[in-house]
Amino acid sequence: MKKYILLGTALLTLLGAASCKKTDDDTTNTPSLSGLTVNQVPPFLPKGTTLTYKANVDYITVSKGDMPATLGLCWQVNSAKRDTLTRNTAQSNPDYVYTADTLGTYNVFCYAYATGYYSASASSSFIVVDPETVLTGVESSEEVTVRGITWKAGNLNNGTCGLSFRNSAVLDAPMGRMYNWQEAQTACPAGWHLPSLQDFKTSFAEPSGAIHSGDLMADASFRGEKMWEYWSGVTVTNKYGFNAIPLGYIDSSDTVNTYDKWGEYACWWTSDSADGMGVYLYLFEKEPEALTGKGDKESLYLSVRCIKN
């Protein structure tokens, strides 16, 4: 299965300055610009989003000699010709505004150039998706009742708390947001509440006490790519219409949120705690049975399922 990686800034190979024909002497003597950056945007965005980009030229340096008296900026989207796009001098450094009006992957490039110098470049990437169609292969029902307990058939999307998956609000509706344990205790809507570990067992455990992972997993695809990779011993049936999808988790213990284990784990908080930590139930793509774990109540963000009061 294709594993999705967070999109971010990528400094591109330095491009030639003025001349298309270069000699060894040109390579030796022509100074190069470097250090250009542009602001980043969420990796997934809805169609019609208008983005405002700003190039940061404050940290541009030159490989040798003096900085040029005048810098120019050139913006490019995907493979459009650079010379058809607006060029502005870095001294005024106006915003670059772009509207993403079709589905697909966008690479926005910025080049800082000056006569007699190799240009500096930076980029920002994102994917435009339709929240109605980005996730397929899940059951359409909103609720399922299993052994006397009524469950929401999708992950909770409570916009007043939690974090968006991959910092992309466009995915809140199809995939749900993620919450720390403390938020999860009160995040469910009126008439619903967070399940205990025993609630999971009551609904989904076999007489042996095991919860079969495949019984909860949906044969889901994200942008046409299967989310659960095939593993011998794990048969994806979505027997109960639970619609489990492998979003992984968010670790906010550092200054930057880390999104990890996409395509491998599906995790949900329970109302239980042990040893000062929150208890969660999770599915691992290679394991035929559901597992339990404990995590920090503040820094670990997981999905939430709600059950009816």
C-alpha positions in Angstrom: 0.0 0.0 0.0 1.2 3.5 -0.7 2.1 5.3 2.5 1.3 9.0 2.5 4.1 11.3 3.7 3.5 14.8 5.0 4.2 17.4 2.4 6.6 20.2 3.2 9.2 22.6 1.9 11.7 21.3 -0.5 14.6 23.4 -1.8 15.0 22.7 -5.4 18.2 22.3 -7.5 19.6 25.7 -8.2 18.8 26.8 -11.7 21.0 28.6 -14.2 20.9 32.4 -14.1 20.9 34.2 -17.4 22.6 32.0 -20.0 21.3 28.6 -21.1 24.8 27.6 -22.3 27.3 27.2 -19.5 31.0 26.6 -19.6 33.3 25.3 -16.9 34.4 28.8 -16.4 30.8 29.9 -15.9 30.3 27.2 -13.2 33.4 28.3 -11.4 32.9 32.0 -11.4 29.1 32.6 -11.4 27.9 33.2 -7.8 24.8 31.4 -6.5 21.8 32.6 -4.4 20.5 30.4 -1.6 18.3 30.6 1.5 14.9 31.5 -0.1 11.8 30.1 1.8 8.0 30.3 1.3 5.2 29.8 3.7 3.6 26.4 3.9 -0.1 25.4 3.7 -2.0 22.4 4.9 -1.2 19.3 2.7 -4.9 18.7 1.8 -7.3 21.5 0.8 -10.8 21.8 -0.7 -11.4 22.8 -4.3 -11.7 26.5 -4.8 -9.2 27.4 -2.0 -7.5 30.8 -2.5 -3.9 30.8 -1.1 -1.7 33.7 -0.3 2.0 33.1 -0.5 4.8 35.2 0.8 8.5 34.7 -0.2 10.9 35.2 2.6 14.0 36.9 1.1 15.5 38.0 4.4 17.9 35.1 4.7 19.1 34.9 1.1 22.8 34.6 0.9 25.3 34.6 -2.0 28.0 32.0 -2.5 30.7 34.6 -3.1 31.0 38.3 -3.7 28.3 40.9 -3.0 24.6 40.5 -2.9 22.9 41.8 -6.0 21.5 45.3 -5.9 18.1 44.0 -7.2 16.4 40.7 -6.8 13.4 39.5 -8.7 10.8 36.9 -7.8 9.2 34.5 -10.2 6.3 32.2 -9.3 5.4 29.0 -11.0 2.6 26.5 -10.4 3.2 22.9 -11.5 4.6 23.0 -15.1 3.3 26.3 -16.2 5.9 28.5 -18.0 7.6 30.8 -15.6 7.8 33.6 -18.2 4.0 33.7 -18.4 3.6 34.4 -14.7 3.9 37.7 -12.8 7.4 38.8 -11.9 7.9 41.3 -9.1 11.0 42.7 -7.4 11.9 41.4 -4.0 12.2 44.9 -2.7 8.4 45.3 -2.7 7.9 41.6 -2.2 4.1 41.5 -2.7 1.9 38.5 -1.9 1.3 35.9 -4.6 -2.3 34.8 -4.6 -3.4 31.6 -6.3 -6.8 29.8 -6.4 -6.7 26.0 -6.7 -9.8 25.3 -8.7 -9.3 21.7 -9.8 -8.6 18.4 -8.0 -5.1 17.1 -8.0 -1.6 17.8 -6.7 -0.1 21.3 -6.8 3.5 22.3 -6.6 4.0 26.0 -6.1 7.6 27.2 -6.9 9.2 30.5 -6.1 12.5 31.6 -7.7 14.7 34.5 -6.6 16.8 35.7 -9.5 19.3 38.4 -10.4 21.4 39.0 -13.5 24.7 37.2 -13.3 23.7 34.9 -10.5 22.3 31.3 -10.3 18.8 31.6 -8.8 17.5 30.4 -5.5 14.3 28.4 -5.3 11.8 27.1 -2.7 8.5 25.3 -3.0 5.2 24.5 -1.3 3.0 21.5 -2.1 -0.6 20.5 -1.5 -3.3 18.2 -2.8 -6.9 19.4 -3.6 -9.5 16.9 -2.6 -13.3 16.6 -2.6 -14.4 15.7 1.0 -17.4 13.8 -0.5 -15.3 11.4 -2.5 -11.8 11.4 -1.0 -12.7 8.4 1.2 -14.4 5.4 -0.4 -15.2 1.8 0.7 -17.0 2.6 4.0 -20.5 1.8 4.9 -22.9 4.7 4.5 -25.0 4.2 7.7 -24.4 6.7 10.5 -25.1 4.3 13.4 -24.8 0.6 14.0 -26.2 -1.4 16.9 -24.2 -4.4 18.0 -25.2 -6.6 20.9 -27.4 -3.9 22.5 -24.9 -1.0 22.1 -25.4 1.7 19.4 -22.2 3.1 18.0 -21.5 6.0 15.6 -20.3 4.4 12.4 -17.6 7.0 11.9 -14.9 8.8 13.8 -16.1 11.9 15.8 -15.8 15.3 14.2 -16.2 17.9 16.9 -14.9 21.2 15.6 -14.7 22.8 19.0 -11.8 20.7 20.2 -9.2 18.3 18.9 -6.9 18.5 15.9 -7.5 18.0 12.2 -5.8 15.0 10.6 -2.6 16.3 8.9 -3.7 19.8 9.9 -6.2 19.6 7.0 -9.7 20.7 8.0 -11.1 19.4 4.7 -10.6 15.9 6.1 -12.6 16.5 9.3 -15.9 15.3 7.9 -14.8 12.1 6.2 -12.2 11.0 8.7 -13.0 12.7 12.0 -10.7 14.8 14.1 -8.3 13.5 16.8 -8.4 14.3 20.5 -6.3 13.9 23.6 -7.8 11.7 26.4 -9.0 14.7 28.4 -10.9 16.2 25.5 -12.3 12.8 24.5 -14.2 12.5 27.8 -16.6 15.2 26.9 -16.3 15.5 23.1 -19.3 13.3 22.1 -22.5 15.1 21.3 -25.6 15.3 23.6 -27.1 11.8 24.0 -23.8 10.1 23.4 -20.7 9.3 25.4 -17.2 7.8 25.2 -17.2 4.0 25.4 -15.2 2.0 28.0 -12.9 -0.8 27.0 -15.6 -3.2 28.2 -18.1 -1.6 25.8 -15.8 -2.5 22.9 -15.6 -6.0 24.3 -19.3 -6.4 24.8 -20.1 -5.5 21.2 -17.2 -7.0 19.3 -15.4 -9.7 21.3 -15.8 -13.4 20.3 -16.5 -16.0 23.0 -12.7 -16.4 23.3 -12.5 -12.7 24.4 -10.7 -11.6 21.2 -11.8 -8.9 18.9 -11.0 -9.8 15.4 -9.4 -6.8 13.7 -10.8 -7.5 10.3 -14.4 -7.4 11.7 -13.9 -3.7 12.4 -11.7 -2.8 9.4 -13.3 -1.1 6.3 -12.0 -2.0 2.9 -11.5 1.7 2.4 -9.5 3.7 -0.1 -8.1 7.2 0.3 -7.7 9.0 -3.1 -8.0 5.6 -4.8 -5.3 3.9 -2.7 -6.2 1.1 -0.3 -5.7 2.1 3.3 -5.3 -1.3 4.9 -2.5 -3.3 3.3 -3.1 -7.0 2.9 -1.6 -9.2 5.5 -2.0 -13.0 5.8 -4.2 -13.8 8.9 -6.1 -10.5 8.7 -9.3 -10.7 6.7 -11.0 -7.3 6.2 -14.8 -7.8 6.4 -16.2 -4.8 8.3 -18.6 -7.3 9.7 -20.3 -4.8 12.0 -20.2 -1.7 9.8 -17.7 -0.1 12.2 -15.7 1.5 9.3 -12.2 1.4 11.0 -9.6 3.3 8.9 -5.9 3.5 9.7 -5.3 7.2 10.5 -2.5 6.5 13.1 -2.1 9.1 15.8 -0.8 12.6 16.6 2.1 13.2 19.1 2.1 16.8 20.3 4.8 16.3 22.9 7.2 18.4 20.8 6.7 21.9 19.5 5.5 20.5 16.2 2.7 17.9 15.9 3.9 14.6 14.6 1.5 12.5 12.5 2.6 8.9 12.6 1.6 5.3 11.6 -0.8 6.4 8.8 -1.9 3.2 7.0 -0.9 1.0 9.9 -2.9 1.8 13.0 -6.5 2.7 13.9 -6.7 3.9 17.5 -9.6 5.0 19.7 -9.7 6.4 23.3 -11.8 4.7 25.9 -13.1 6.3 29.1 -10.8 4.2 31.1 -7.4 5.2 32.7 -4.6 3.2 34.3 -1.4 4.3 35.9 -2.2 7.9 35.3 -2.6 7.4 31.5 -5.5 7.0 29.2 -6.4 3.5 27.9 -7.1 3.0 24.2 -8.0 0.2 21.9 -6.2 -0.1 18.5 -5.9 -2.2 15.4 -2.5 -2.9 13.8 -2.5 -3.9 10.1 -0.5 -7.1 10.7 -2.4 -8.2 13.9 -5.5 -10.4 13.6 -6.7 -9.3 17.0 -7.4 -5.8 18.5 -4.9 -4.7 21.1 -5.0 -2.2 24.0 -2.5 0.4 25.1 -1.9 3.3 27.4 -0.9 6.9 26.5 -0.3 10.3 27.8 -3.6 12.1 28.5 -2.5 15.5 27.1 0.0 14.9 24.3 -1.3 11.8 22.5 -4.2 12.5 20.1 -6.4 9.6 18.8 -9.7 9.1 17.1 -12.9 8.9 19.1 -16.1 6.8 18.7 -19.2 7.6 20.5 -22.0 5.3 21.9 -25.6 6.2 22.6 -26.6 6.8 26.2 
